[in-house]
Amino acid sequence: MEEFKENVTKWQRTLKSVDTVIAIWTKVQKNWQRLEPIFLGSEDIRAQLPEDTKRFEKVDNDWKDLMREAREEPAVVIASTSEGREEALKGFNDEIETCEKALNEYLEQKKKVFSRFYFVSNQALLDILSNGNNPVKVDEYIGDCFDGLKCLKFLEEGPMPYRTTVGMYSKEMEFVPFAVNFTMNGAVENYLCDLETKMQTCLKEILDDAKATADNWDIEKPRHTWLEDYNAQISLLAT
């Protein structure tokens, strides 16, 4: 058995190294795939996080070079134990984690401004932020931010993207018109805060009117007819 000891020990070290490298290689690949469309495809992120974008671009180039080298020598042991391979992958991992940390801090700042962003996934939030200048695209996620809201109704006049809204639809497709149109301009987190205030003000005004007219059920309009003038929740609350 002694004659095999050296060879077995060598393979133990080699396979342990292969296992370590494959684990970090897989981790780097997953994180790179997740962040690549964000740092290289989102103009908003590139503008807001220029230093981290440059950092990720360097990692992206070096990572692709490493993968091309691996394709030339696909044997697992050789590819994993190539000189400097483990150190390079650890370096990629550290740089990608730095980029991800900066990204999470950036998203956290947006969430603090408009707290309903906590209700959506980071991927959805990134899509919202990258389309902040296109309120119609942001509208696709409105229902995720507001439990009772499905979408907004836009005034389809003038150049696209449309920015002016005339009312909102509930999840049950009940329509609530705005007394005054609301225009979505500026940073997306700011105009969504203004939209939230607009919704509250609008519903309060309708509720005040519903309560005032409810006082006259026996005089002007019977309750069963009055119900048709208001949305379900307003009618219930006023009653």
Summary of the structure (lengths in Angstrom):
residues: 239
radius of gyration: 28.5
end to end distance: 90.7
largest distance: 107.7
contacts: 641
relative contact order: 0.07
helix: 71%
strand: 9%
